[in-house]
Amino acid sequence: MSLRPTRIVDAHVHLWDPARTEWYPYLSGQQDIGMGDVRGMSRRFDIPTYLTESQGWNVEKWINVAAATGRHSIDETLALDARADAEGHPDALIGGLPTTTSTAEAVSLLDRQMAAARFRGVRPMGQSVSVVPPREVLEALAERNLIFELMAHPDELIEAARQLDGVDGLVVVVEHTGWPRADTAEEFALWSAGIDALASIGPHVACKLSGLAMPLGSMSAQAFRPWISHAIDAFGVDRCLFASNFPVDGLHGTLDELFCAYLEAVEGIGAADLDLLFATNAERLYRC
């Protein structure tokens, strides 16, 4: 495993401070998010911490993804953008799309975040009937050149693909490799059918190879390989991008172990494709 990426653009990072209990109540035990014991990720994760833990991998840029609950995710986007002016990172922001009672209200929350120069798109924050927002909201995202990040489990992927198909100009990124919940043959079959459906929509849909340590409980390349290989086969190397999901995936190991596992999972791939997966695709999608 001698070939390594010359640089990394990490497409999924959560900079947070558990002391902000109103923003991150699940980090202080005030909210159950169904992940079991989260004490291992309940730590301040800031720019110096990330740079220290990623030493040796030449992480040039990273994208922060909303983690504050509900409408606090709007304030999180604006605050991190202001900090980045002084601190140099993060280099792009995926903000929040909280549950709203109307399309107009959802669009107003998008427009509030448009004040952040690094704002590139949203992911849903909070419970809703569907993992995909109403078509009018998707169209508003497309009109503003914003990405929609899909957070959906395997049993929701085919229906999500149906709802996302045909929205002109909308860039979609599938988060956490389609968010499997278990390492079983049944889950893999359900997941692979959903991944194939999303990939078939068209070139404007990409897959973020992240979050696998959560359901697999491991940072083993052997555990990752079937999921990563199928996703790359479905989407192609030009529509896949590695991401750390740190510090969440840090529940199962170090950032160094994670990047090593990713690298081993695609062992034998050429240098040009390696750069696409680890850096160039993220730069293109998130315009950073």
HELIX and SHEET records of a PDB file:
HELIX    1   1 PRO A   25  SER A   28  5                                   4    
HELIX    2   2 ARG A   39  MET A   41  5                                   3    
HELIX    3   3 ILE A   47  GLU A   53  1                                   7    
HELIX    4   4 HIS A   72  GLU A   87  1                                  16    
HELIX    5   5 THR A  103  GLN A  113  1                                  11    
HELIX    6   6 ARG A  135  GLU A  143  1                                   9    
HELIX    7   7 PRO A  154  GLU A  156  5                                   3    
HELIX    8   8 LEU A  157  LEU A  164  1                                   8    
HELIX    9   9 GLU A  175  GLY A  178  5                                   4    
HELIX   10  10 ALA A  185  ALA A  199  1                                  15    
HELIX   11  11 ALA A  213  LEU A  216  1                                   4    
HELIX   12  12 ALA A  221  PHE A  235  1                                  15    
HELIX   13  13 VAL A  237  ARG A  239  5                                   3    
HELIX   14  14 ASP A  249  HIS A  252  5                                   4    
HELIX   15  15 LEU A  255  ALA A  265  1                                  11    
HELIX   16  16 ALA A  271  ASP A  275  1                                   5    
HELIX   17  17 LEU A  276  THR A  280  3                                   5    
HELIX   18  18 ASN A  281  TYR A  286  1                                   6    
SHEET    1   A 8 ILE A   8  VAL A  13  0                                        
SHEET    2   A 8 VAL A  59  VAL A  65  1                                        
SHEET    3   A 8 ALA A  92  PRO A  98  1                                        
SHEET    4   A 8 PHE A 119  MET A 125  1                                        
SHEET    5   A 8 ILE A 147  LEU A 150  1                                        
SHEET    6   A 8 VAL A 171  VAL A 174  1                                        
SHEET    7   A 8 VAL A 205  LEU A 209  1                                        
SHEET    8   A 8 CYS A 240  PHE A 242  1                                        
END                                                                             
